[in-house]
Amino acid sequence: MLAAIVGGRLQGVELACLARHAGWRTLLVDRKTDVPAQRLCDRFLQLDVRQASALDDALKTVDLVIPALEDQAALDGLVGWCRDRRIPLAFDSEAYALSSSKIDSDRLFASLGIPAPEPWPRCGFPVVAKPSCASGSDGVVILNNPSDADALFPQGFPEKGWVFQQYLDGPSFSLELIGSPGNYAPIQVTQLFMDAVYDCKAVAAPCPLTAGQIREIETLSVEIAEAIRLTGLMDVEVILHEGRFKVLEIDARFPSQTPLCVYASTGCNMIEMLADLFLKGKTISQRPDTTVRGSILEHIRVTPQAVIVDGEHIMAGAGPLDRVPGFFGADEAITSYRDGASAWVATLIVTGETRQHAAEKRNRVLASIQRRFNLGEIIDRGPGDPV
């Protein structure tokens, strides 16, 4: 199997690592050099996929193309090129277009009666302000009162380009599901942990929910997938607020962070499941029967003074990353560390028989790094940790 991964940032890192676990060969394509996934693939080509003619030689021998970017012009060009050349593309452009707009997604939730945060002005303060087409936590701000709102939006809340909705507190969870209309397989619910600026700093599995609560998330997710006629993979993020799940956002694209945590916990490899769907036309209607282990994926930043647990954004600007099995006692790490470096970042993945065992192992890994580099403290700037 030769897969082309188009986009070398964090989604590309996820795909490259899962492809390695699957035993695939990979070709990474990006218009920039020094992208995080560059050293994780078998071959790298620098080219702009918006120039369709450049793809003919680059991708003509691949078995499957998987997008790992959110540039609409590039995606449009890739969809057209793969369609014309009859090369399988693991992507649902229509579902992605809807999910990438928070405004359109919120309208969908309202039309289906899916529980979601109340919109402004019904919600009152505090308010979450989100750019409509940004990814994840990019640009998200919490406005606690009218003074905060006036400082950021002195002319009042704009009518276009932003979503303003109720701020909710509570634990956050994520679920990926895969399939096609009438046949969807929810994979595993994971728990998300945020840093001080609401960027995800850690993912843990299995999650501390009842079987009934997990079924509720799965039911909501399948209902959304059926409504948008998804063919492919979708990520659904929910928050448990005052005893009720509310859907925060959906993304009909390959995500980062959660697939590697799910793989570590269950052995379910989402890149292989995509290949089953798009290459073999396999009907995916139930999750694989697997043994669940505890797993934690966490991002750290090491400085000459401390180990700092921080959001995923620290990995995006770190340059090319390496995958290192056994890194300071972790099962594996994706890291910028080089011998002699005093400042570096890493995504640590640890497993254990249970989540508690994984948490104990995670603590040992952080302590080992702290001792090895003679660092003063371990700093966690978020409201919770995955132990």
C-alpha positions, 0 to 999 in steps of 0.5 A, spaced: 500 500 500 502 506 498 498 512 500 499 519 499 498 524 505 497 531 502 498 536 508 504 535 513 502 539 519 498 535 525 493 531 521 499 529 517 503 527 523 497 523 525 496 519 518 503 518 518 504 515 524 498 510 523 500 508 516 507 506 519 503 502 524 499 499 518 505 497 515 504 502 509 509 506 505 507 513 505 508 519 500 507 526 503 506 532 499 506 539 502 507 546 499 512 548 504 518 544 507 520 543 514 513 541 516 512 537 522 510 530 518 516 531 513 521 525 517 515 521 518 514 519 511 518 514 506 518 520 501 517 527 501 515 532 495 514 539 496 509 542 491 503 546 491 496 541 490 493 547 487 497 546 481 493 540 478 498 539 473 504 538 478 500 532 481 500 528 475 507 525 476 507 525 483 501 521 485 500 517 479 502 511 482 499 511 489 493 507 491 490 512 496 490 519 497 488 522 504 487 530 505 490 532 511 489 540 510 484 545 510 485 549 504 479 550 500 482 551 494 487 545 495 482 541 497 477 543 491 483 541 486 485 535 489 477 532 489 477 534 481 484 531 480 482 524 483 476 524 480 478 525 473 484 520 474 480 515 478 484 515 484 481 513 490 480 520 495 478 518 502 474 524 503 467 527 503 467 534 500 460 535 501 460 533 509 467 537 510 464 543 507 458 543 512 462 541 518 467 546 517 462 552 518 460 553 525 454 557 522 452 551 518 453 546 523 449 550 528 443 550 524 444 543 522 444 541 530 438 546 531 434 543 525 435 536 528 434 538 535 441 536 537 442 539 544 448 544 543 450 551 546 445 557 546 446 562 541 447 569 543 443 573 545 439 568 548 445 565 552 447 572 556 454 572 558 459 569 559 460 568 551 464 563 547 466 567 540 469 563 535 471 564 528 466 561 523 471 557 519 477 556 523 479 549 526 479 547 533 480 552 538 484 557 533 481 564 535 476 562 540 475 567 546 471 567 552 468 574 553 466 574 561 462 580 561 460 586 556 467 590 557 470 584 554 466 584 548 467 591 547 474 591 548 474 585 542 468 588 538 468 595 539 463 596 534 458 590 536 458 583 535 459 582 527 453 579 523 458 575 519 464 570 520 463 569 527 459 564 532 457 567 539 454 562 543 453 560 551 460 558 554 459 551 558 463 548 563 464 541 564 468 535 561 469 534 554 469 528 550 470 526 542 468 520 538 470 518 531 465 514 527 466 512 520 462 509 514 456 511 509 449 512 509 445 507 513 452 504 516 456 507 521 461 504 526 462 509 532 469 507 534 471 509 541 469 515 546 475 519 548 476 524 554 479 531 552 483 536 556 484 543 555 490 548 556 489 555 559 487 557 552 482 552 550 487 548 546 487 540 547 493 538 551 491 531 552 486 525 550 485 519 555 481 513 554 477 509 556 473 515 558 469 515 565 462 515 562 456 509 563 455 505 558 448 509 557 452 515 556 456 512 551 450 510 547 447 517 548 454 520 544 454 515 539 446 516 537 447 523 537 453 522 532 450 517 528 444 522 527 448 527 525 452 523 520 446 520 517 443 527 516 449 530 512 450 523 508 457 522 510 461 517 507 468 517 510 470 519 517 467 524 522 469 527 529 464 529 534 466 533 540 461 534 546 461 537 553 457 534 559 454 540 562 449 540 568 448 532 566 446 533 559 451 532 553 451 538 548 455 538 541 460 543 540 462 541 533 463 536 528 469 535 523 468 531 517 476 530 516 481 526 519 483 529 526 489 529 530 490 526 537 484 522 538 486 517 532 493 515 536 490 515 543 484 510 540 489 506 536 493 505 543 487 503 547 484 499 542 488 497 536 483 500 531 487 503 526 482 509 523 487 509 516 486 502 515 478 503 516 478 508 511 482 504 506 477 498 507 471 503 506 474 507 500 478 502 496 474 495 498 467 498 499 467 495 505 460 496 509 462 498 516 456 498 521 459 496 527 466 497 531 471 492 531 471 487 537 477 489 541 480 489 548 480 496 551 487 498 555 488 505 558 491 510 554 494 517 554 496 522 549 499 528 552 503 534 549 509 537 553 514 543 552 521 542 555 525 548 557 531 549 561 527 550 567 521 546 567 516 541 563 510 544 561 504 540 559 501 545 554 496 545 548 497 541 541 499 548 538 506 547 541 507 541 536 505 545 530 511 550 529 516 545 532 519 543 525 520 536 522 518 531 528 521 524 529 517 518 532 521 515 538 519 508 541 520 507 548 522 515 549 523 516 557 519 510 558 513 512 554 510 507 549 512 512 543 513 519 542 513 524 537 518 529 538 523 535 536 528 532 541 535 532 538 541 530 542 544 536 546 537 540 545 535 544 551 528 546 549 524 541 545 517 539 544 513 532 544 507 528 544 507 522 549 503 516 548 503 511 554 498 505 555 497 501 561 492 495 563 487 500 565 487 508 565 489 508 572 495 504 570 496 509 564 496 515 568 501 512 573 506 510 567 505 517 565 507 520 571 513 516 571 515 518 564 514 526 566 518 525 572 524 521 568 524 527 563 525 532 569 530 528 572 534 527 566 534 534 564 535 537 572 528 541 571 525 545 577 518 543 576 512 540 572 507 545 570 500 544 567 497 550 565 490 547 564 484 546 569 485 538 569 489 533 567 488 526 565 490 522 571 
